[in-house]
């Protein structure tokens, strides 16, 4: 656990329940964990203020919305010192849904969602590869996602 992160077993249990079903009402969580609804609200506010809970999101089946291509890009930079500038530019491209500063072959590894291969080509050619500081990219098209789940939060033993 990161330094300065002061959460206990109940906080971890609350997070586990919400990571499994973010729509579960606080009152139902309270019943499940044998605490009051107010306790859940207070604990969640504490974790939001601490930056542990960073927001809430909706999981969508992109394919059912006409976005059938998921690809991963390995991005090589001219210099590692250009990362911040390039990341700022990548953030402006709506098809990029995540990007990571990495070790290994690539400076940046990004996930891109597109309608089809033509759309992917346009995003690569007209947007990404025109960013100053990007030397080249390698594209990996996902054929199927096998695992998409939240992190299992281990319960620490309490003394």
LUMTORVEX-944859 format. One record per residue: residue in one letter; y, z, x of N, C-alpha, C in turn. Coordinates in Angstrom, 3 decimals, m for minus. Each point is the difference from the previous one (the first is absolute). Last residue first. Example, Ala and Ser with C-alpha at 12.3 -4.5 7.8 and 13.67 -1.06 7.14 Angstrom:
<recs>
{residuo S | npy m2.250 | npz 7.080 | npx 12.850 | capy 1.190 | capz 0.060 | capx 0.820 | cpy 1.090 | cpz 0.730 | cpx m0.770} $
{residuo A | npy m5.720 | npz m0.070 | npx 0.290 | capy 1.190 | capz 0.000 | capx m0.890 | cpy 1.200 | cpz 0.000 | cpx 0.900} $
</recs>
This chain:
<recs>
{residuo X | npy m6.700 | npz 13.388 | npx m4.221 | capy m0.496 | capz 1.250 | capx 0.582 | cpy 0.137 | cpz 1.152 | cpx m0.976} $
{residuo X | npy m0.783 | npz m5.443 | npx m0.955 | capy 1.022 | capz 1.050 | capx 0.008 | cpy m0.622 | cpz 1.285 | cpx 0.518} $
{residuo X | npy m1.096 | npz m5.526 | npx 0.708 | capy m0.522 | capz 1.330 | capx m0.296 | cpy 1.134 | cpz 1.009 | cpx 0.067} $
{residuo X | npy 0.809 | npz m5.186 | npx m1.309 | capy m0.109 | capz 0.898 | capx 1.141 | cpy m0.524 | cpz 1.348 | cpx m0.449} $
{residuo X | npy m0.701 | npz m5.072 | npx m2.069 | capy 0.462 | capz 1.346 | capx m0.320 | cpy m0.197 | cpz 0.870 | cpx 1.230} $
{residuo X | npy 0.842 | npz m5.501 | npx m0.247 | capy m0.941 | capz 1.089 | capx 0.259 | cpy 0.640 | cpz 1.330 | cpx m0.351} $
{residuo X | npy 0.940 | npz m4.969 | npx m1.947 | capy 0.678 | capz 1.107 | capx 0.664 | cpy m0.988 | cpz 1.143 | cpx 0.147} $
{residuo X | npy m0.305 | npz m5.583 | npx m0.485 | capy m0.616 | capz 1.248 | capx m0.431 | cpy 0.662 | cpz 1.121 | cpx 0.798} $
{residuo X | npy 2.374 | npz m4.778 | npx m1.212 | capy m0.597 | capz 0.824 | capx 1.044 | cpy m0.620 | cpz 1.241 | cpx m0.610} $
{residuo X | npy 0.422 | npz m4.361 | npx m3.094 | capy 0.875 | capz 0.957 | capx 0.685 | cpy m0.786 | cpz 0.760 | cpx 1.063} $
{residuo X | npy m1.381 | npz m5.057 | npx m1.295 | capy m0.053 | capz 1.353 | capx m0.535 | cpy 1.003 | cpz 0.882 | cpx 0.716} $
{residuo X | npy m2.638 | npz m4.934 | npx m0.064 | capy 1.414 | capz 0.312 | capx m0.218 | cpy 0.027 | cpz 1.367 | cpx m0.671} $
{residuo X | npy m3.751 | npz m3.889 | npx 2.236 | capy 0.383 | capz 1.406 | capx m0.154 | cpy 1.510 | cpz 0.087 | cpx m0.179} $
{residuo X | npy m2.111 | npz m4.252 | npx 0.278 | capy m1.178 | capz 0.813 | capx m0.267 | cpy 0.351 | cpz 1.446 | cpx m0.303} $
{residuo X | npy 2.312 | npz m5.172 | npx m0.374 | capy 0.294 | capz 1.379 | capx 0.387 | cpy m1.180 | cpz 0.864 | cpx m0.410} $
{residuo X | npy 0.240 | npz m5.455 | npx 1.325 | capy m0.311 | capz 1.018 | capx m1.000 | cpy 0.376 | cpz 1.361 | cpx 0.549} $
{residuo X | npy 1.180 | npz m4.008 | npx 2.252 | capy m0.861 | capz m0.628 | capx m1.003 | cpy m0.339 | cpz 0.968 | cpx m1.128} $
{residuo X | npy 4.312 | npz m0.546 | npx 3.622 | capy m1.012 | capz 0.904 | capx m0.540 | cpy m0.796 | cpz m0.735 | cpx m1.076} $
{residuo X | npy 2.698 | npz m2.019 | npx 4.405 | capy m0.049 | capz 0.025 | capx m1.459 | cpy m1.145 | cpz 0.898 | cpx m0.435} $
{residuo X | npy 3.237 | npz m0.412 | npx 4.520 | capy m1.367 | capz 0.296 | capx m0.429 | cpy 0.019 | cpz 0.096 | cpx m1.523} $
{residuo X | npy 3.336 | npz m1.917 | npx 4.429 | capy m0.207 | capz 0.295 | capx m1.422 | cpy m1.483 | cpz 0.185 | cpx m0.287} $
{residuo X | npy 3.938 | npz 0.287 | npx 4.247 | capy m1.378 | capz m0.373 | capx m0.321 | cpy m0.259 | cpz 0.465 | cpx m1.419} $
{residuo X | npy 4.744 | npz m1.293 | npx 3.119 | capy m0.782 | capz 0.819 | capx m0.922 | cpy m1.438 | cpz m0.498 | cpx m0.048} $
{residuo X | npy 4.760 | npz 0.022 | npx 3.540 | capy m1.000 | capz m0.743 | capx m0.756 | cpy m0.744 | cpz 0.965 | cpx m0.916} $
{residuo X | npy 4.228 | npz 1.077 | npx 2.175 | capy m0.508 | capz m1.032 | capx 0.899 | cpy m0.998 | cpz m0.899 | cpx m0.719} $
{residuo X | npy 4.306 | npz 3.078 | npx m1.674 | capy m1.423 | capz m0.235 | capx m0.229 | cpy m0.429 | cpz m1.181 | cpx 0.860} $
{residuo X | npy 4.503 | npz 1.261 | npx 0.002 | capy m0.774 | capz 1.056 | capx 0.641 | cpy m1.496 | cpz m0.135 | cpx m0.238} $
{residuo X | npy 3.519 | npz m1.950 | npx m3.484 | capy 0.255 | capz 0.102 | capx 1.432 | cpy m0.770 | cpz 1.187 | cpx 0.562} $
{residuo X | npy m1.504 | npz m2.786 | npx m4.373 | capy 0.670 | capz 1.233 | capx 0.394 | cpy 0.130 | cpz 0.044 | cpx 1.518} $
{residuo X | npy m2.309 | npz m3.387 | npx m2.659 | capy 1.391 | capz m0.293 | capx 0.343 | cpy 0.771 | cpz 1.244 | cpx 0.447} $
{residuo X | npy m4.594 | npz m0.040 | npx m1.644 | capy 0.065 | capz m0.594 | capx 1.334 | cpy 1.406 | cpz m0.411 | cpx 0.422} $
{residuo X | npy m0.771 | npz 1.956 | npx m4.418 | capy m0.446 | capz 0.887 | capx 1.083 | cpy 0.210 | cpz m0.611 | cpx 1.374} $
{residuo X | npy 1.313 | npz m2.624 | npx m3.958 | capy 0.576 | capz 1.342 | capx 0.050 | cpy m0.385 | cpz 0.744 | cpx 1.278} $
{residuo X | npy m1.466 | npz m4.543 | npx m1.140 | capy 1.414 | capz 0.033 | capx m0.369 | cpy 0.651 | cpz 1.366 | cpx 0.134} $
{residuo X | npy m4.753 | npz m0.850 | npx 1.074 | capy 0.839 | capz m0.999 | capx 0.668 | cpy 1.490 | cpz 0.200 | cpx m0.260} $
{residuo X | npy m3.258 | npz 2.935 | npx m2.094 | capy m0.159 | capz 0.006 | capx 1.457 | cpy 1.031 | cpz m0.906 | cpx 0.673} $
{residuo X | npy m0.137 | npz 0.013 | npx m4.677 | capy 0.456 | capz 1.312 | capx 0.478 | cpy m0.079 | cpz 0.055 | cpx 1.523} $
{residuo X | npy m1.735 | npz m3.830 | npx m2.094 | capy 1.461 | capz 0.053 | capx m0.120 | cpy 0.544 | cpz 1.317 | cpx 0.546} $
{residuo X | npy m4.670 | npz m0.514 | npx m0.256 | capy 0.547 | capz m0.873 | capx 1.037 | cpy 1.527 | cpz 0.037 | cpx m0.005} $
{residuo X | npy m2.236 | npz 2.281 | npx m3.440 | capy m0.170 | capz 0.693 | capx 1.289 | cpy 0.595 | cpz m0.833 | cpx 1.135} $
{residuo X | npy m0.147 | npz m1.984 | npx m4.216 | capy 1.005 | capz 1.059 | capx 0.013 | cpy m0.077 | cpz 0.766 | cpx 1.322} $
{residuo X | npy m3.318 | npz m3.143 | npx m0.734 | capy 1.289 | capz m0.682 | capx 0.191 | cpy 1.137 | cpz 1.018 | cpx 0.072} $
{residuo X | npy m4.365 | npz 1.517 | npx m1.025 | capy 0.155 | capz m0.321 | capx 1.427 | cpy 1.312 | cpz m0.732 | cpx 0.279} $
{residuo X | npy 0.134 | npz 3.194 | npx m4.174 | capy m1.042 | capz m0.924 | capx 0.449 | cpy 0.268 | cpz m0.336 | cpx 1.463} $
{residuo X | npy 2.430 | npz 3.519 | npx m2.247 | capy m0.640 | capz m0.641 | capx m1.151 | cpy m1.204 | cpz m0.836 | cpx 0.416} $
{residuo X | npy 1.410 | npz 4.305 | npx 3.008 | capy 0.583 | capz m1.277 | capx m0.425 | cpy m0.780 | cpz m0.588 | cpx m1.174} $
{residuo X | npy 0.839 | npz 4.621 | npx 3.581 | capy m0.603 | capz m0.419 | capx m1.260 | cpy 0.730 | cpz m1.263 | cpx m0.468} $
{residuo X | npy m0.824 | npz 3.008 | npx 4.918 | capy 0.801 | capz m0.927 | capx m0.795 | cpy m0.783 | cpz m0.372 | cpx m1.259} $
{residuo X | npy 0.306 | npz 3.763 | npx 4.483 | capy m0.784 | capz m0.469 | capx m1.147 | cpy 0.927 | cpz m0.810 | cpx m0.891} $
{residuo X | npy 0.069 | npz 1.305 | npx 5.631 | capy 0.597 | capz 0.002 | capx m1.334 | cpy m0.976 | cpz m0.530 | cpx m1.042} $
{residuo X | npy 0.900 | npz 1.956 | npx 5.399 | capy m1.079 | capz m0.485 | capx m0.860 | cpy 0.503 | cpz 0.155 | cpx m1.428} $
{residuo X | npy 2.210 | npz m0.194 | npx 5.348 | capy 0.110 | capz 0.340 | capx m1.415 | cpy m1.204 | cpz m0.587 | cpx m0.726} $
{residuo X | npy 0.141 | npz m0.386 | npx 4.620 | capy 1.034 | capz 1.021 | capx m0.093 | cpy 0.115 | cpz 0.518 | cpx m1.428} $
{residuo X | npy m4.624 | npz m1.986 | npx 2.292 | capy 1.200 | capz m0.330 | capx m0.771 | cpy 1.005 | cpz 1.137 | cpx 0.074} $
{residuo X | npy m4.245 | npz 0.285 | npx 2.338 | capy 0.463 | capz m1.375 | capx 0.173 | cpy 1.343 | cpz m0.293 | cpx m0.650} $
{residuo X | npy m0.841 | npz 5.124 | npx 0.820 | capy m0.980 | capz m1.077 | capx 0.065 | cpy 0.665 | cpz m1.357 | cpx 0.137} $
{residuo X | npy 2.127 | npz 4.242 | npx m2.723 | capy m0.438 | capz m0.186 | capx 1.379 | cpy m0.992 | cpz m1.159 | cpx m0.005} $
{residuo X | npy 4.056 | npz 0.578 | npx m3.793 | capy m1.353 | capz 0.290 | capx 0.463 | cpy m0.157 | cpz m0.081 | cpx 1.513} $
{residuo X | npy 3.234 | npz 0.357 | npx m4.833 | capy 0.211 | capz m0.154 | capx 1.438 | cpy m1.294 | cpz 0.451 | cpx 0.650} $
{residuo X | npy 0.384 | npz m1.884 | npx m5.155 | capy m0.253 | capz 1.117 | capx 0.906 | cpy 0.306 | cpz m0.412 | cpx 1.434} $
{residuo X | npy 0.703 | npz m1.355 | npx m5.721 | capy 0.065 | capz m0.428 | capx 1.394 | cpy m0.113 | cpz 1.230 | cpx 0.883} $
{residuo X | npy m0.463 | npz m2.076 | npx m5.580 | capy m0.058 | capz 1.080 | capx 0.982 | cpy 0.058 | cpz m0.599 | cpx 1.396} $
{residuo X | npy 0.714 | npz m2.695 | npx m3.835 | capy m0.134 | capz 1.258 | capx m0.727 | cpy m0.206 | cpz 1.195 | cpx 0.924} $
{residuo X | npy 2.134 | npz m5.289 | npx m0.242 | capy m0.563 | capz 0.961 | capx 0.954 | cpy m0.019 | cpz 1.355 | cpx m0.681} $
{residuo X | npy 1.942 | npz m3.605 | npx m2.266 | capy m1.446 | capz m0.214 | capx 0.067 | cpy m0.681 | cpz 0.928 | cpx 1.004} $
{residuo X | npy 4.860 | npz m0.221 | npx m0.641 | capy m0.722 | capz 0.734 | capx m1.047 | cpy m1.515 | cpz m0.150 | cpx 0.054} $
{residuo X | npy 3.882 | npz 0.045 | npx 3.841 | capy m0.929 | capz m1.002 | capx m0.531 | cpy m0.889 | cpz 0.682 | cpx m1.038} $
{residuo X | npy 3.240 | npz 2.336 | npx 2.721 | capy 0.715 | capz m0.843 | capx m0.963 | cpy m0.902 | cpz m1.045 | cpx m0.653} $
{residuo X | npy m1.422 | npz 2.922 | npx 3.556 | capy 0.191 | capz 0.794 | capx m1.216 | cpy 0.685 | cpz m0.807 | cpx m1.103} $
{residuo X | npy m0.499 | npz m1.692 | npx 4.436 | capy m1.238 | capz m0.111 | capx m0.777 | cpy 0.120 | cpz 0.730 | cpx m1.340} $
{residuo X | npy 3.568 | npz 0.374 | npx 3.113 | capy m0.066 | capz m1.355 | capx m0.570 | cpy m1.243 | cpz m0.164 | cpx m0.879} $
{residuo X | npy 0.452 | npz 4.015 | npx 2.363 | capy 1.071 | capz m0.075 | capx m0.997 | cpy m0.005 | cpz m1.364 | cpx m0.684} $
{residuo X | npy m2.898 | npz 0.635 | npx 3.628 | capy m0.469 | capz 0.754 | capx m1.176 | cpy 1.036 | cpz m0.037 | cpx m1.114} $
{residuo X | npy 1.183 | npz m1.869 | npx 4.158 | capy m0.963 | capz m0.844 | capx m0.697 | cpy m0.497 | cpz 0.702 | cpx m1.263} $
{residuo X | npy 2.865 | npz 2.446 | npx 2.806 | capy 0.713 | capz m1.142 | capx m0.583 | cpy m0.940 | cpz m0.880 | cpx m0.815} $
{residuo X | npy m1.884 | npz 3.629 | npx 2.392 | capy 0.864 | capz 0.471 | capx m1.083 | cpy 0.726 | cpz m1.151 | cpx m0.699} $
{residuo X | npy m2.755 | npz m1.018 | npx 3.888 | capy m0.726 | capz 0.448 | capx m1.182 | cpy 0.922 | cpz 0.388 | cpx m1.158} $
{residuo X | npy 0.811 | npz m1.581 | npx 4.734 | capy 0.533 | capz m0.699 | capx m1.171 | cpy m0.616 | cpz 0.488 | cpx m1.302} $
{residuo X | npy m1.305 | npz 1.412 | npx 4.478 | capy 1.278 | capz 0.606 | capx m0.361 | cpy 0.635 | cpz m0.668 | cpx m1.221} $
{residuo X | npy m4.011 | npz m1.614 | npx 2.143 | capy m0.237 | capz 1.135 | capx m0.897 | cpy 1.300 | cpz 0.627 | cpx m0.471} $
{residuo X | npy m0.260 | npz m5.211 | npx 1.257 | capy 0.101 | capz 1.278 | capx 0.714 | cpy m0.220 | cpz 1.113 | cpx m1.013} $
{residuo X | npy m0.925 | npz m4.340 | npx m1.374 | capy 0.433 | capz m0.379 | capx 1.338 | cpy 0.079 | cpz 1.230 | cpx 0.898} $
{residuo X | npy m3.445 | npz 0.195 | npx m4.070 | capy 1.443 | capz m0.010 | capx 0.233 | cpy 0.299 | cpz m0.474 | cpx 1.413} $
{residuo X | npy m4.204 | npz m0.597 | npx m3.842 | capy 0.351 | capz 0.211 | capx 1.393 | cpy 1.513 | cpz m0.093 | cpx 0.140} $
{residuo X | npy m3.629 | npz 1.044 | npx m4.252 | capy 1.287 | capz m0.550 | capx 0.433 | cpy 0.266 | cpz 0.393 | cpx 1.448} $
{residuo X | npy m4.067 | npz m0.575 | npx m3.992 | capy 0.242 | capz 0.611 | capx 1.296 | cpy 1.248 | cpz m0.666 | cpx 0.550} $
{residuo X | npy m1.706 | npz 0.438 | npx m5.259 | capy 0.635 | capz m0.727 | capx 1.092 | cpy 0.076 | cpz 0.867 | cpx 1.230} $
{residuo X | npy m2.900 | npz m0.660 | npx m4.995 | capy 0.501 | capz 0.926 | capx 1.001 | cpy 0.537 | cpz m0.820 | cpx 1.156} $
{residuo X | npy m0.904 | npz m0.935 | npx m5.636 | capy m0.185 | capz m0.352 | capx 1.405 | cpy 0.581 | cpz 1.094 | cpx 0.881} $
{residuo X | npy m1.463 | npz m1.643 | npx m5.377 | capy 0.376 | capz 1.165 | capx 0.798 | cpy m0.296 | cpz m0.373 | cpx 1.442} $
{residuo X | npy 0.492 | npz m2.853 | npx m4.944 | capy m0.215 | capz 0.047 | capx 1.447 | cpy 0.525 | cpz 1.310 | cpx 0.576} $
{residuo X | npy 0.377 | npz m1.405 | npx m4.711 | capy m1.418 | capz m0.026 | capx 0.362 | cpy m0.279 | cpz 0.110 | cpx 1.494} $
{residuo X | npy 3.584 | npz 0.795 | npx m4.238 | capy 0.126 | capz 0.101 | capx 1.451 | cpy m1.408 | cpz 0.157 | cpx 0.572} $
{residuo X | npy 1.087 | npz m0.127 | npx m4.767 | capy 0.146 | capz m1.313 | capx 0.618 | cpy 0.202 | cpz 0.025 | cpx 1.505} $
{residuo X | npy m0.933 | npz 3.695 | npx m3.122 | capy 1.395 | capz m0.416 | capx m0.171 | cpy 0.267 | cpz m1.348 | cpx 0.668} $
{residuo X | npy m4.178 | npz 2.212 | npx 0.287 | capy 0.203 | capz m0.200 | capx m1.442 | cpy 1.439 | cpz m0.378 | cpx m0.320} $
{residuo X | npy m1.212 | npz 1.071 | npx 4.475 | capy m0.668 | capz m1.228 | capx m0.423 | cpy 0.214 | cpz m0.302 | cpx m1.467} $
{residuo X | npy 1.496 | npz 4.116 | npx 1.986 | capy 0.879 | capz m1.133 | capx 0.269 | cpy m0.604 | cpz m1.319 | cpx m0.479} $
{residuo X | npy m0.556 | npz 5.105 | npx m1.616 | capy m0.909 | capz m1.063 | capx 0.417 | cpy 0.842 | cpz m1.266 | cpx 0.170} $
{residuo X | npy 1.868 | npz 5.172 | npx 0.566 | capy m0.049 | capz m1.192 | capx m0.845 | cpy m1.020 | cpz m0.979 | cpx 0.565} $
{residuo X | npy 2.018 | npz 5.459 | npx 0.175 | capy m0.966 | capz m0.919 | capx 0.593 | cpy m0.214 | cpz m1.157 | cpx m0.960} $
{residuo X | npy 4.291 | npz 3.491 | npx 0.844 | capy m0.906 | capz m0.552 | capx m0.972 | cpy m0.919 | cpz m0.979 | cpx 0.710} $
{residuo X | npy 2.989 | npz 4.607 | npx 1.739 | capy m0.121 | capz m1.443 | capx m0.096 | cpy m1.053 | cpz m0.381 | cpx m1.026} $
{residuo X | npy 3.533 | npz 4.171 | npx 2.268 | capy m1.088 | capz m0.306 | capx m0.910 | cpy m0.069 | cpz m1.503 | cpx m0.140} $
{residuo X | npy 1.898 | npz 3.661 | npx 4.051 | capy 0.340 | capz m0.795 | capx m1.167 | cpy m1.239 | cpz m0.237 | cpx m0.829} $
{residuo X | npy 0.133 | npz 2.727 | npx 3.960 | capy 1.134 | capz m0.874 | capx 0.271 | cpy 0.417 | cpz m0.841 | cpx m1.192} $
{residuo X | npy m2.558 | npz 4.815 | npx 1.608 | capy m0.070 | capz m0.968 | capx m1.093 | cpy 1.263 | cpz m0.846 | cpx 0.118} $
{residuo X | npy m0.066 | npz 2.877 | npx 3.301 | capy m1.444 | capz m0.254 | capx m0.069 | cpy m0.273 | cpz m1.021 | cpx m1.095} $
{residuo X | npy 4.334 | npz 2.027 | npx 1.237 | capy m0.312 | capz m1.367 | capx 0.405 | cpy m1.491 | cpz m0.308 | cpx 0.015} $
{residuo X | npy 2.601 | npz 4.060 | npx m1.406 | capy m0.514 | capz 0.013 | capx 1.375 | cpy m0.344 | cpz m1.404 | cpx 0.499} $
{residuo X | npy 1.464 | npz 0.681 | npx m4.492 | capy 1.094 | capz 0.407 | capx 0.885 | cpy m0.425 | cpz m0.014 | cpx 1.467} $
{residuo X | npy m3.301 | npz m0.818 | npx m3.260 | capy 0.960 | capz m1.099 | capx 0.028 | cpy 1.134 | cpz 0.317 | cpx 0.971} $
{residuo X | npy m3.122 | npz 3.358 | npx m0.808 | capy m0.590 | capz m1.056 | capx 0.837 | cpy 0.880 | cpz m1.247 | cpx 0.051} $
{residuo X | npy 1.343 | npz 3.631 | npx m2.766 | capy m0.033 | capz 0.457 | capx 1.403 | cpy m0.541 | cpz m1.110 | cpx 0.905} $
{residuo X | npy m0.149 | npz m0.742 | npx m4.609 | capy 1.389 | capz m0.063 | capx 0.475 | cpy 0.073 | cpz 0.404 | cpx 1.465} $
{residuo X | npy m4.134 | npz 0.485 | npx m2.132 | capy 0.316 | capz m1.417 | capx 0.217 | cpy 1.425 | cpz m0.164 | cpx 0.523} $
{residuo X | npy m1.407 | npz 4.332 | npx m1.191 | capy m0.716 | capz m0.464 | capx 1.188 | cpy 0.328 | cpz m1.468 | cpx 0.296} $
{residuo X | npy 1.742 | npz 1.908 | npx m3.954 | capy 0.625 | capz 0.612 | capx 1.175 | cpy m0.652 | cpz m0.518 | cpx 1.279} $
{residuo X | npy m1.920 | npz m1.363 | npx m4.121 | capy 1.350 | capz m0.564 | capx 0.179 | cpy 0.659 | cpz 0.530 | cpx 1.268} $
{residuo X | npy m4.119 | npz 1.884 | npx m1.237 | capy m0.190 | capz m1.386 | capx 0.457 | cpy 1.360 | cpz m0.645 | cpx 0.253} $
{residuo X | npy 0.026 | npz 4.274 | npx m1.874 | capy m0.450 | capz 0.063 | capx 1.397 | cpy m0.169 | cpz m1.412 | cpx 0.564} $
{residuo X | npy 0.969 | npz 0.507 | npx m4.583 | capy 1.175 | capz 0.251 | capx 0.844 | cpy m0.357 | cpz 0.047 | cpx 1.470} $
{residuo X | npy m3.424 | npz m0.279 | npx m3.240 | capy 0.675 | capz m1.280 | capx 0.178 | cpy 1.226 | cpz 0.134 | cpx 0.881} $
{residuo X | npy m3.921 | npz 3.586 | npx 0.724 | capy 0.948 | capz m0.401 | capx m1.036 | cpy 0.584 | cpz m1.380 | cpx 0.301} $
{residuo X | npy m5.029 | npz 1.283 | npx 1.558 | capy 1.340 | capz 0.519 | capx 0.287 | cpy 0.925 | cpz m0.451 | cpx m1.137} $
{residuo X | npy m4.826 | npz m1.323 | npx 1.004 | capy 0.161 | capz 1.388 | capx m0.481 | cpy 1.306 | cpz 0.638 | cpx 0.465} $
{residuo X | npy m1.834 | npz m4.660 | npx 0.457 | capy 0.080 | capz 0.854 | capx 1.194 | cpy 0.257 | cpz 1.473 | cpx m0.348} $
{residuo X | npy m0.361 | npz m3.395 | npx m3.415 | capy m1.119 | capz m0.288 | capx 0.898 | cpy m0.041 | cpz 0.967 | cpx 1.177} $
{residuo X | npy 3.666 | npz 0.153 | npx m3.008 | capy m1.229 | capz 0.491 | capx m0.639 | cpy m1.201 | cpz m0.164 | cpx 0.933} $
{residuo X | npy 4.064 | npz m1.832 | npx 1.457 | capy 0.085 | capz 1.463 | capx m0.024 | cpy m1.260 | cpz 0.603 | cpx m0.613} $
{residuo X | npy 0.532 | npz m4.635 | npx m0.128 | capy m0.316 | capz 0.442 | capx 1.366 | cpy m0.017 | cpz 1.525 | cpx 0.046} $
{residuo X | npy 1.392 | npz m1.939 | npx m3.977 | capy m1.443 | capz m0.189 | capx 0.176 | cpy m0.442 | cpz 0.446 | cpx 1.394} $
{residuo X | npy 4.603 | npz 0.034 | npx m0.959 | capy m0.670 | capz 1.035 | capx m0.806 | cpy m1.515 | cpz m0.106 | cpx 0.129} $
{residuo X | npy 2.790 | npz m3.258 | npx 2.067 | capy m0.009 | capz 1.275 | capx 0.735 | cpy m0.714 | cpz 1.095 | cpx m0.796} $
{residuo X | npy m1.379 | npz m5.159 | npx m0.809 | capy 1.105 | capz 0.927 | capx m0.285 | cpy m0.143 | cpz 1.316 | cpx 0.781} $
{residuo X | npy m1.789 | npz m4.919 | npx 1.557 | capy m0.509 | capz 1.228 | capx m0.613 | cpy 1.151 | cpz 0.976 | cpx m0.214} $
{residuo X | npy 0.103 | npz m4.413 | npx 2.175 | capy 0.525 | capz 0.144 | capx m1.359 | cpy m0.438 | cpz 1.303 | cpx m0.662} $
{residuo X | npy m1.447 | npz m1.544 | npx 4.404 | capy 1.413 | capz 0.373 | capx 0.051 | cpy 0.616 | cpz 0.180 | cpx m1.387} $
{residuo X | npy m4.972 | npz 0.274 | npx 2.227 | capy 0.571 | capz m0.462 | capx m1.258 | cpy 1.448 | cpz 0.471 | cpx m0.085} $
{residuo X | npy m2.455 | npz 0.536 | npx 4.032 | capy m1.078 | capz m0.618 | capx m0.761 | cpy 0.528 | cpz m0.591 | cpx m1.306} $
{residuo X | npy 2.876 | npz 2.423 | npx 2.762 | capy m0.352 | capz m1.212 | capx 0.729 | cpy m1.139 | cpz m0.733 | cpx m0.700} $
{residuo X | npy 1.367 | npz 4.190 | npx m1.697 | capy 0.994 | capz m1.043 | capx m0.271 | cpy m0.291 | cpz m1.288 | cpx 0.754} $
{residuo X | npy m2.810 | npz 3.788 | npx 0.714 | capy m0.073 | capz m0.394 | capx m1.411 | cpy 0.954 | cpz m1.159 | cpx m0.267} $
{residuo X | npy 0.133 | npz 1.925 | npx 4.284 | capy m1.263 | capz m0.715 | capx m0.221 | cpy m0.110 | cpz m0.503 | cpx m1.430} $
{residuo X | npy 3.681 | npz 2.757 | npx 1.162 | capy 0.113 | capz m1.347 | capx 0.576 | cpy m1.263 | cpz m0.813 | cpx m0.252} $
{residuo X | npy m0.086 | npz 4.504 | npx m1.273 | capy 0.941 | capz m0.744 | capx m0.851 | cpy 0.118 | cpz m1.441 | cpx 0.498} $
{residuo X | npy m2.465 | npz 2.939 | npx 2.643 | capy m0.722 | capz m0.310 | capx m1.228 | cpy 0.875 | cpz m0.818 | cpx m0.951} $
{residuo X | npy 1.957 | npz 1.636 | npx 3.927 | capy m0.965 | capz m1.054 | capx 0.320 | cpy m0.778 | cpz m0.414 | cpx m1.246} $
{residuo X | npy 2.920 | npz 3.659 | npx m0.376 | capy 0.769 | capz m1.224 | capx 0.208 | cpy m0.944 | cpz m1.180 | cpx 0.263} $
{residuo X | npy m1.958 | npz 4.249 | npx m0.244 | capy 0.429 | capz m0.473 | capx m1.314 | cpy 0.800 | cpz m1.301 | cpx 0.115} $
{residuo X | npy m1.336 | npz 2.182 | npx 4.003 | capy m1.134 | capz m0.578 | capx m0.707 | cpy 0.412 | cpz m0.552 | cpx m1.365} $
{residuo X | npy 4.086 | npz 0.330 | npx 3.243 | capy m1.214 | capz 0.805 | capx m0.067 | cpy m1.073 | cpz m0.726 | cpx m0.801} $
{residuo X | npy 4.655 | npz m1.181 | npx 3.282 | capy m0.647 | capz m0.123 | capx m1.293 | cpy m1.308 | cpz 0.780 | cpx 0.032} $
{residuo X | npy 4.320 | npz m1.290 | npx 3.198 | capy m0.542 | capz 1.270 | capx m0.470 | cpy m0.569 | cpz m0.179 | cpx m1.400} $
{residuo X | npy 1.802 | npz m2.724 | npx 4.620 | capy m0.532 | capz m0.281 | capx m1.324 | cpy m0.739 | cpz 1.233 | cpx m0.471} $
{residuo X | npy 1.948 | npz m0.418 | npx 4.363 | capy 1.032 | capz 0.203 | capx m1.001 | cpy m0.466 | cpz m0.271 | cpx m1.415} $
{residuo X | npy m2.608 | npz m2.476 | npx 3.833 | capy 0.739 | capz 1.249 | capx 0.148 | cpy 1.086 | cpz 0.089 | cpx m1.065} $
{residuo X | npy m4.423 | npz m2.824 | npx m1.038 | capy 1.224 | capz m0.090 | capx 0.775 | cpy 0.691 | cpz 1.355 | cpx 0.067} $
{residuo X | npy m5.337 | npz m0.542 | npx m0.500 | capy 1.173 | capz 0.000 | capx m0.854 | cpy 1.234 | cpz 0.000 | cpx 0.898} $
</recs>
